Amino acid sequence: MKSVEKRVEHFLFASRWFLAPVYVGLVGALVVMLYKFVKQFWVLLVGLPTASSSEVIVGVLSLVDAALVMNLILIIIFSGYENFVSKMDDLHSHEDRPDWMGHIGFADVKIKLIGSIVAISAIELLKSFLNVHQMEDRVLWWQTGLHMVFVVSALLYAVMDRIQRGGESGH
């Protein structure tokens, strides 16, 4: 009976490798976001001579939005792989290895995810307000309300995380 238990445990432990294709897929999502970024940058560059200040700001905010999403995807790839699949032992001494890599836990990833959602929501809301003349009041109210839900959710999650950690500050 002990050998069956041991085999089941080894099988369960090996099943973590089913996540590896998910992280490879997220690398594909980075490529998609890079394409979107380059396309947005090109549109901004080509339209620059005739663009108004608010159009330039909206264009730049769209680029920032894409960069935030790409950074978040990268954090999820690295921390998820290291936390749930395998340590990247060969890369621990690599000169370009980010300091946070290997130190971000699952709770830290969730905080960063929620913070990124709030930041992305804020950028989208700012873009809407810069184009307020083209927006319906109803849409602005919904976007503002949804943003506030994200903000309150992020605050509540941060408070719960702090309570769970016993009042210690995280990374």
N, CA and C of each residue as an Amber inpcrd file, in Angstrom:
protein
   513
   0.8260000  -1.1910000   0.0000000   0.0000000   0.0000000   0.0000000
   0.8760000   1.2630000   0.0000000   1.9920000   1.2140000   0.6880000
   2.8960000   2.3600000   0.7550000   3.4630000   2.6900000  -0.6310000
   3.7240000   1.6550000  -1.4550000   4.2730000   1.9170000  -2.7840000
   3.2320000   2.5790000  -3.6930000   1.9610000   2.2350000  -3.5380000
   0.8950000   2.8820000  -4.3120000   0.8120000   4.3540000  -3.9180000
   0.8640000   4.6060000  -2.6210000   0.8280000   5.9870000  -2.1270000
   2.0030000   6.7810000  -2.6870000   3.1750000   6.1530000  -2.6890000
   4.3730000   6.8230000  -3.1840000   4.2500000   7.1440000  -4.6680000
   3.7140000   6.2190000  -5.4690000   3.5400000   6.4600000  -6.9010000
   2.5150000   7.5550000  -7.1670000   1.4240000   7.5510000  -6.4100000
   0.3990000   8.5930000  -6.5680000   0.9990000   9.9630000  -6.2490000
   1.7650000  10.0260000  -5.1650000   2.3850000  11.2940000  -4.7880000
   3.3640000  11.7790000  -5.8460000   4.1530000  10.8650000  -6.4210000
   5.0840000  11.2480000  -7.4830000   4.3350000  11.7020000  -8.7340000
   3.2270000  11.0160000  -9.0480000   2.4100000  11.4230000 -10.1900000
   1.8240000  12.8200000  -9.9630000   1.2910000  13.0450000  -8.7740000
   0.7220000  14.3540000  -8.4620000   1.7970000  15.4440000  -8.5360000
   2.9800000  15.1480000  -8.0120000   4.0700000  16.1130000  -8.0440000
   4.4910000  16.4020000  -9.4840000   4.5290000  15.3800000 -10.3240000
   4.9200000  15.5550000 -11.7290000   3.8520000  16.3120000 -12.5200000
   2.6220000  16.2840000 -12.0400000   1.5340000  16.9410000 -12.7780000
   1.7140000  18.4560000 -12.8630000   2.6050000  19.0120000 -12.0390000
   2.8570000  20.4530000 -12.1100000   3.3640000  20.8560000 -13.4830000
   3.9480000  19.9200000 -14.2370000   4.4770000  20.2200000 -15.5600000
   3.3730000  20.4860000 -16.5780000   2.1280000  20.1620000 -16.2210000
   1.0140000  20.5200000 -17.1030000   0.8570000  22.0350000 -17.2090000
   1.4220000  22.7630000 -16.2560000   1.3700000  24.2260000 -16.2970000
   2.3890000  24.8280000 -17.2610000   3.4460000  24.0890000 -17.5790000
   4.5060000  24.6290000 -18.4420000   3.9590000  25.1360000 -19.7840000
   3.0820000  24.3930000 -20.4640000   2.5390000  24.9340000 -21.7300000
   1.7290000  26.2230000 -21.5370000   1.1320000  26.3850000 -20.3690000
   0.3900000  27.6170000 -20.0800000   1.3430000  28.8030000 -20.0900000
   2.5050000  28.6540000 -19.4600000   3.4790000  29.7460000 -19.4160000
   4.0960000  30.0010000 -20.7860000   4.2790000  28.9480000 -21.5830000
   4.7490000  29.1290000 -22.9600000   3.6790000  29.8820000 -23.7600000
   2.4130000  29.5570000 -23.5170000   1.3190000  30.2790000 -24.1670000
   1.3080000  31.7520000 -23.7960000   1.6520000  32.0500000 -22.5400000
   1.7230000  33.4500000 -22.1190000   2.8650000  34.1890000 -22.8160000
   3.9160000  33.4750000 -23.1750000   4.9810000  34.0970000 -23.9820000
   4.3870000  34.4840000 -25.3420000   3.5230000  33.6340000 -25.8700000
   2.8100000  33.9690000 -27.1040000   1.9430000  35.2070000 -26.9170000
   1.3230000  35.3380000 -25.7380000   0.5200000  36.5310000 -25.4450000
   1.4020000  37.7790000 -25.4270000   2.6500000  37.6450000 -24.9750000
   3.5960000  38.7720000 -25.0330000   3.8440000  39.1940000 -26.4760000
   3.9710000  38.2220000 -27.3570000   4.1820000  38.5220000 -28.7770000
   2.9610000  39.2580000 -29.3380000   1.7620000  38.8120000 -28.9700000
   0.5310000  39.4780000 -29.4090000   0.5010000  40.9140000 -28.9010000
   0.8530000  41.1140000 -27.6370000   0.8640000  42.4560000 -27.0570000
   1.9400000  43.3290000 -27.7060000   3.0740000  42.7370000 -28.0420000
   4.1210000  43.4890000 -28.7410000   3.6120000  43.9710000 -30.0970000
   2.9150000  43.1060000 -30.8170000   2.3240000  43.4930000 -32.0970000
   1.3620000  44.6610000 -31.8880000   0.5040000  44.5570000 -30.8740000
  -0.4700000  45.6140000 -30.5660000   0.2650000  46.9230000 -30.2200000
   1.3360000  46.8070000 -29.4280000   2.1210000  47.9850000 -29.0440000
   2.7120000  48.6630000 -30.2730000   3.3690000  47.8830000 -31.1320000
   4.0090000  48.4390000 -32.3290000   2.9570000  49.0840000 -33.2290000
   1.8110000  48.4470000 -33.3850000   0.7340000  49.0000000 -34.2020000
   0.2420000  50.3310000 -33.6190000   0.0340000  50.3860000 -32.2930000
  -0.4020000  51.6230000 -31.6460000   0.6580000  52.7200000 -31.7810000
   1.9270000  52.3370000 -31.6260000   3.0180000  53.3060000 -31.7590000
   3.0490000  53.8760000 -33.1760000   2.8820000  53.0060000 -34.1710000
   2.9010000  53.4490000 -35.5600000   1.7480000  54.4170000 -35.8310000
   0.5460000  54.0780000 -35.3510000  -0.6110000  54.9570000 -35.5390000
  -0.3540000  56.3160000 -34.8880000   0.2290000  56.2940000 -33.6910000
   0.5490000  57.5430000 -33.0010000   1.5720000  58.3510000 -33.7940000
   2.6070000  57.6960000 -34.2780000   3.6700000  58.3670000 -35.0150000
   3.1640000  58.9660000 -36.3270000   2.3880000  58.2030000 -37.0610000
   1.8760000  58.6770000 -38.3560000   0.8960000  59.8310000 -38.1630000
   0.0870000  59.7670000 -37.1110000  -0.9110000  60.8030000 -36.8780000
  -0.3990000  62.0090000 -36.1270000   0.8390000  61.9710000 -35.6980000
   1.4020000  63.0380000 -34.8670000   1.2990000  64.4450000 -35.4730000
   1.5870000  64.6280000 -36.7600000   1.5320000  65.9920000 -37.3090000
   0.1540000  66.6670000 -37.1890000  -0.9000000  65.8940000 -37.2360000
  -2.2400000  66.4920000 -37.1940000  -2.9720000  66.2250000 -35.8840000
  -2.3480000  65.5160000 -34.9650000  -3.0220000  65.1210000 -33.7270000
  -3.1110000  66.2760000 -32.7380000  -4.2170000  66.2960000 -32.0100000
  -4.3610000  67.2800000 -30.9330000  -3.5820000  66.7790000 -29.7110000
  -3.4260000  67.6420000 -28.7390000  -2.7120000  67.2510000 -27.5130000
  -3.3940000  66.0750000 -26.8290000  -4.7160000  66.1180000 -26.7480000
  -5.4260000  65.0300000 -26.0710000  -5.3070000  63.7300000 -26.8570000
  -5.2490000  63.7890000 -28.1880000  -5.0580000  62.5710000 -28.9870000
  -3.6710000  61.9780000 -28.7490000  -2.6760000  62.8300000 -28.6080000
  -1.3200000  62.3480000 -28.3180000  -1.2890000  61.7050000 -26.9270000
  -1.9190000  62.3700000 -25.9660000  -1.9480000  61.8270000 -24.6060000
  -2.6520000  60.4750000 -24.5930000  -3.7840000  60.3690000 -25.2790000
  -4.5070000  59.0930000 -25.3530000  -3.6300000  58.0320000 -26.0180000
  -2.9210000  58.4040000 -27.0770000  -2.0270000  57.4590000 -27.7440000
  -0.9140000  56.9740000 -26.8340000  -0.3080000  57.8970000 -26.1030000
   0.7690000  57.5290000 -25.1690000   0.2100000  56.6640000 -24.0360000
  -0.9660000  57.0180000 -23.5440000  -1.5880000  56.2070000 -22.4870000
  -1.8910000  54.7920000 -22.9800000  -2.2450000  54.6550000 -24.2400000
  -2.4700000  53.3220000 -24.8140000  -1.1690000  52.5190000 -24.8230000
  -0.0520000  53.1950000 -25.1180000   1.2530000  52.5200000 -25.0860000
   1.6190000  52.1050000 -23.6590000   1.3640000  52.9980000 -22.7030000
   1.6310000  52.6830000 -21.2970000   0.7660000  51.4990000 -20.8530000
  -0.4850000  51.5170000 -21.2710000  -1.4130000  50.4350000 -20.9740000
  -0.8520000  49.0920000 -21.4580000  -0.3980000  49.0600000 -22.6980000
   0.1670000  47.8350000 -23.2650000   1.4190000  47.4070000 -22.4970000
   2.2670000  48.3690000 -22.1340000   3.4870000  48.0470000 -21.3790000
   3.1450000  47.4640000 -20.0070000   2.1370000  48.0240000 -19.3320000
   1.7210000  47.4870000 -18.0330000   1.2420000  46.0430000 -18.1590000
   0.4450000  45.7780000 -19.1820000  -0.0520000  44.4200000 -19.3880000
   1.1030000  43.4710000 -19.6800000   2.0510000  43.9180000 -20.4980000
   3.1990000  43.0650000 -20.8260000   4.0600000  42.7920000 -19.5870000
   4.2840000  43.8180000 -18.7660000   5.0330000  43.6110000 -17.5200000
   4.3260000  42.6090000 -16.6230000   3.0200000  42.7350000 -16.5250000
   2.2400000  41.8250000 -15.6990000   2.3310000  40.3890000 -16.2090000
   2.2330000  40.2180000 -17.5170000   2.3540000  38.8750000 -18.0990000
   3.7170000  38.2820000 -17.7680000   4.7690000  39.0920000 -17.8780000
   6.1160000  38.6080000 -17.5720000   6.2500000  38.1950000 -16.1050000
   5.6990000  38.9910000 -15.2060000   5.7330000  38.6420000 -13.7810000
   4.9970000  37.3240000 -13.5460000   3.8570000  37.1580000 -14.1850000
   3.0770000  35.9270000 -14.0200000   3.8490000  34.7260000 -14.5700000
   4.4830000  34.9090000 -15.7210000   5.2600000  33.8000000 -16.2990000
   6.3800000  33.3780000 -15.3570000   7.2260000  34.3300000 -14.9680000
   8.3870000  33.9890000 -14.1340000   7.9890000  33.4730000 -12.7570000
   7.1280000  34.2130000 -12.0840000   6.7870000  33.8020000 -10.7160000
   5.9470000  32.5380000 -10.7200000   5.0360000  32.4120000 -11.6740000
   4.2180000  31.2030000 -11.7340000   5.0570000  29.9710000 -12.0210000
   5.9560000  30.0870000 -12.9710000   6.8190000  28.9530000 -13.3140000
   7.6840000  28.5640000 -12.1210000   8.3120000  29.5570000 -11.5010000
   9.1990000  29.2540000 -10.3660000   8.4300000  28.7730000  -9.1370000
   7.2220000  29.2600000  -8.9070000   6.4570000  28.8570000  -7.7350000
   5.7550000  27.5220000  -7.9120000   5.3510000  27.1980000  -9.1440000
   4.5120000  26.0230000  -9.3240000   5.1100000  24.9180000 -10.1870000
   6.1160000  25.2270000 -11.0060000   6.6550000  24.2030000 -11.8990000
   8.0680000  23.8180000 -11.4870000   9.0190000  24.7270000 -11.6530000
  10.4150000  24.3810000 -11.3840000  11.2290000  25.6490000 -11.1580000
  12.2330000  25.5440000 -10.3210000  13.1520000  26.6720000 -10.1170000
  14.0430000  26.8010000 -11.3460000  14.3500000  28.0100000 -11.7220000
  15.2170000  28.2560000 -12.8700000  16.6580000  28.3240000 -12.3690000
  17.1860000  27.1920000 -11.9420000  18.4960000  27.1340000 -11.2980000
  19.6280000  27.6730000 -12.1750000  19.5850000  27.3730000 -13.4680000
  20.6610000  27.8270000 -14.3620000  20.7010000  29.3440000 -14.4810000
  19.6040000  30.0130000 -14.1410000  19.5260000  31.4600000 -14.3310000
  19.7470000  32.2520000 -13.0430000  19.9440000  31.5740000 -11.9140000
  20.0880000  32.2900000 -10.6450000  21.2820000  33.2380000 -10.6210000
  22.3250000  32.9070000 -11.3450000  23.5030000  33.7820000 -11.3400000
  23.5870000  34.6390000 -12.6080000  22.5520000  34.6050000 -13.4440000
  22.5630000  35.3890000 -14.6830000  22.5720000  36.8760000 -14.3460000
  23.4150000  37.6310000 -15.0250000  23.5860000  39.0590000 -14.7190000
  22.3190000  39.8850000 -14.9620000  21.4410000  39.4360000 -15.8580000
  20.2190000  40.1810000 -16.1610000  19.0030000  39.6950000 -15.3820000
  19.1950000  38.7490000 -14.4970000  18.0690000  38.2110000 -13.7310000
  17.4950000  39.3170000 -12.8330000  16.1760000  39.5870000 -12.9560000
  15.5630000  40.6120000 -12.1030000  15.6610000  40.2420000 -10.6170000
  15.8540000  41.2290000  -9.7650000  15.9890000  40.9840000  -8.3220000
  14.7610000  40.3190000  -7.7230000  13.5820000  40.6420000  -8.2350000
  12.3490000  40.1140000  -7.6660000  12.1140000  38.6530000  -8.0300000
  12.7850000  38.1900000  -9.0860000  12.5480000  36.8250000  -9.5650000
  12.9550000  35.8040000  -8.5010000  12.0650000  34.9100000  -8.1990000
  12.3170000  33.9040000  -7.1770000  11.8680000  34.3370000  -5.7980000
  11.4760000  35.6040000  -5.6580000  11.0620000  36.1220000  -4.3500000
   9.5870000  36.5080000  -4.3150000   8.9200000  36.4390000  -5.4480000
   7.5110000  36.8220000  -5.4950000   6.6650000  35.5680000  -5.3120000
   5.8790000  35.5580000  -4.2540000   4.9840000  34.4410000  -3.9800000
   3.6370000  34.6430000  -4.6480000   2.7590000  33.6680000  -4.4650000
   1.4420000  33.7060000  -5.0880000   0.6370000  34.9160000  -4.6150000
   0.6910000  35.2220000  -3.3230000  -0.0340000  36.3890000  -2.7910000
   0.5160000  37.6830000  -3.3920000   1.8310000  37.7570000  -3.5670000
   2.4470000  38.9460000  -4.1740000   1.9910000  39.1250000  -5.6270000
   1.8700000  38.0040000  -6.3540000   1.4110000  38.0680000  -7.7380000
  -0.0240000  38.5890000  -7.7780000  -0.8520000  38.1250000  -6.8520000
  -2.2410000  38.5890000  -6.8250000  -2.3090000  40.0860000  -6.5270000
  -1.4800000  40.5660000  -5.6060000  -1.4550000  42.0070000  -5.3080000
  -1.0280000  42.7880000  -6.5500000   0.0190000  42.3080000  -7.2410000
   0.4890000  42.9910000  -8.4450000  -0.5830000  42.9440000  -9.5410000
  -1.2830000  41.8280000  -9.6550000  -2.3510000  41.7000000 -10.6370000
  -3.4700000  42.6960000 -10.3520000  -3.8960000  42.7510000  -9.1150000
  -4.9730000  43.6720000  -8.7460000  -4.5220000  45.1210000  -8.9420000
  -3.2860000  45.4250000  -8.5370000  -2.7550000  46.7770000  -8.7440000
  -2.6920000  47.1380000 -10.2170000  -2.3060000  46.1870000 -11.0520000
  -2.2420000  46.4360000 -12.4970000  -3.6290000  46.6490000 -13.0780000
  -4.6000000  45.8780000 -12.6070000  -5.9790000  46.0540000 -13.0870000
  -6.4690000  47.4570000 -12.7420000  -6.1750000  47.9080000 -11.5220000
  -6.5750000  49.2670000 -11.1240000  -5.8670000  50.3030000 -12.0050000
  -4.5790000  50.1180000 -12.2540000  -3.8360000  51.0730000 -13.0840000
  -4.3650000  51.0850000 -14.5130000  -4.6250000  49.9160000 -15.0700000
  -5.1500000  49.8280000 -16.4360000  -6.5400000  50.4630000 -16.5020000
  -7.3640000  50.1910000 -15.4890000  -8.6950000  50.7930000 -15.4260000
  -8.6010000  52.3120000 -15.3400000  -7.6630000  52.8020000 -14.5440000
  -7.4770000  54.2540000 -14.4190000  -7.0540000  54.8730000 -15.7480000
  -6.1690000  54.1960000 -16.4590000  -5.7270000  54.6920000 -17.7630000
  -6.8970000  54.7280000 -18.7400000  -7.6960000  53.6660000 -18.7510000
  -8.8550000  53.6360000 -19.6490000  -9.8440000  54.7400000 -19.2870000
 -10.0460000  54.9650000 -17.9910000 -10.9510000  56.0230000 -17.5520000
 -10.4140000  57.3970000 -17.9470000  -9.1170000  57.6000000 -17.7860000
  -8.5000000  58.8720000 -18.1810000  -8.6400000  59.0970000 -19.6840000
  -8.4390000  58.0310000 -20.4580000  -8.6100000  58.1520000 -21.9080000
 -10.0510000  58.5490000 -22.2420000 -11.0090000  57.9830000 -21.5160000
 -12.4150000  58.3370000 -21.7500000 -12.6710000  59.7960000 -21.4040000
 -12.1180000  60.2460000 -20.2960000 -12.3250000  61.6420000 -19.9030000
 -11.6450000  62.6120000 -20.8680000 -10.5360000  62.1880000 -21.4640000
  -9.8920000  63.0460000 -22.4590000 -10.7100000  63.1190000 -23.7500000
 -11.5430000  62.1100000 -23.9640000 -12.4440000  62.0970000 -25.1260000
 -13.8910000  62.2740000 -24.6770000 -14.0960000  63.0520000 -23.6240000
 -15.4100000  63.1710000 -23.0080000 -16.4690000  63.6540000 -24.0000000
 -16.0670000  64.4510000 -24.9720000 -17.0220000  64.9570000 -25.9650000
 -17.5640000  63.8570000 -26.8750000 -16.8790000  62.7100000 -26.9300000
 -17.3180000  61.5880000 -27.7600000 -17.9840000  60.4850000 -26.9440000
 -18.0520000  60.6570000 -25.6340000 -18.5650000  59.6020000 -24.7480000
 -19.9700000  59.9290000 -24.2610000 -20.7630000  58.8930000 -24.1010000
 -22.0710000  59.0730000 -23.4810000 -21.8810000  59.1280000 -21.9690000
 -22.7040000  59.9380000 -21.3040000 -22.6230000  60.0350000 -19.8440000
 -22.7860000  58.6710000 -19.1930000 -23.7010000  57.8900000 -19.7240000
 -23.9630000  56.5520000 -19.1730000 -22.6940000  55.6900000 -19.1840000
 -21.9500000  55.7360000 -20.2740000 -20.7080000  54.9600000 -20.3990000
 -19.6760000  55.4600000 -19.3880000 -19.5350000  56.7760000 -19.2580000
 -18.5900000  57.3400000 -18.2880000 -18.9410000  56.9280000 -16.8670000
 -20.2300000  56.9660000 -16.5380000 -20.6450000  56.5570000 -15.1920000
 -20.3280000  55.0840000 -14.9410000 -20.5800000  54.2290000 -15.9220000
 -20.2760000  52.8120000 -15.7610000 -18.7680000  52.5890000 -15.6100000
 -17.9800000  53.2780000 -16.4250000 -16.5250000  53.1230000 -16.3160000
 -16.0250000  53.6120000 -14.9620000 -16.5650000  54.7380000 -14.5000000
 -16.1610000  55.2740000 -13.1960000 -16.5680000  54.3140000 -12.0830000
 -17.7870000  53.8090000 -12.1530000 -18.2590000  52.8580000 -11.1450000
 -17.4350000  51.5840000 -11.1300000 -17.1360000  51.0720000 -12.2980000
 -16.3230000  49.8520000 -12.3870000 -14.9160000  50.0950000 -11.8520000
 -14.3530000  51.2580000 -12.1840000 -13.0280000  51.5950000 -11.6600000
 -13.0530000  51.6520000 -10.1260000 -14.0910000  52.2470000  -9.5740000
 -14.2020000  52.3330000  -8.1130000 -14.3400000  50.9440000  -7.4910000
 -15.0470000  50.0480000  -8.1560000 -15.1430000  48.6610000  -7.6720000
 -13.7490000  48.0350000  -7.6470000 -12.9580000  48.2670000  -8.6990000
 -11.5870000  47.7430000  -8.7350000 -10.7470000  48.3340000  -7.6040000
 -10.8630000  49.6400000  -7.3810000 -10.0870000  50.3080000  -6.3320000
 -10.4550000  49.7470000  -4.9610000 -11.7490000  49.6660000  -4.6690000
 -12.2010000  49.1630000  -3.3690000 -11.7930000  47.6980000  -3.2030000
 -11.9330000  46.9050000  -4.2630000 -11.5170000  45.4970000  -4.1980000
 -10.0270000  45.3720000  -3.9090000  -9.2200000  46.2050000  -4.5690000
  -7.7700000  46.1710000  -4.3480000  -7.4360000  46.5480000  -2.9100000
  -8.0930000  47.5710000  -2.3940000  -7.8500000  47.9820000  -1.0080000
  -8.2460000  46.8790000  -0.0290000  -9.4150000  46.2840000  -0.2500000
  -9.8600000  45.2060000   0.6380000  -8.9150000  44.0040000   0.5730000
  -8.4650000  43.6710000  -0.6430000  -7.5400000  42.5500000  -0.7680000
  -6.2190000  42.8650000  -0.0600000  -5.7310000  44.0890000  -0.2080000
  -4.4700000  44.4720000   0.4490000  -4.6140000  44.4070000   1.9660000
  -5.7560000  44.8560000   2.4910000  -5.9880000  44.7890000   3.9350000
  -6.0510000  43.3300000   4.3890000  -6.7860000  42.4880000   3.6370000
  -6.8660000  41.0670000   4.0020000  -5.4980000  40.4060000   3.9530000
  -4.7050000  40.7440000   2.9440000  -3.3630000  40.1750000   2.8210000
  -2.4890000  40.5980000   3.9980000  -2.5950000  41.8520000   4.3860000
  -1.8100000  42.3600000   5.5180000  -2.2240000  41.6750000   6.8240000
  -3.5290000  41.4990000   7.0080000  -4.0280000  40.8030000   8.2070000
  -3.5140000  39.3610000   8.2180000  -3.5830000  38.7010000   7.0600000
  -3.1290000  37.3110000   6.9580000  -1.6390000  37.1930000   7.2700000
  -0.8620000  38.1770000   6.8860000   0.5820000  38.1460000   7.1460000
   0.9190000  38.6170000   8.5530000  -0.1010000  38.9460000   9.3220000
   0.1360000  39.3740000  10.6940000   0.6310000  40.8060000  10.7930000
   0.2370000  41.6560000   9.8660000   0.6260000  43.0550000   9.9250000
   1.9670000  43.3640000   9.2790000   2.6660000  42.3420000   8.7960000
   3.9530000  42.5960000   8.1330000   3.7010000  43.2360000   6.7870000
   4.5960000  44.1060000   6.3680000   4.4610000  44.6410000   5.0090000
   5.0690000  43.6400000   4.0500000   4.5040000  43.5590000   2.8390000
   5.0010000  42.6150000   1.8300000   6.1530000  43.2080000   1.0650000
   6.4070000  42.6420000  -0.1180000   7.4980000  43.1040000  -0.9810000
   7.1610000  44.4040000  -1.5940000
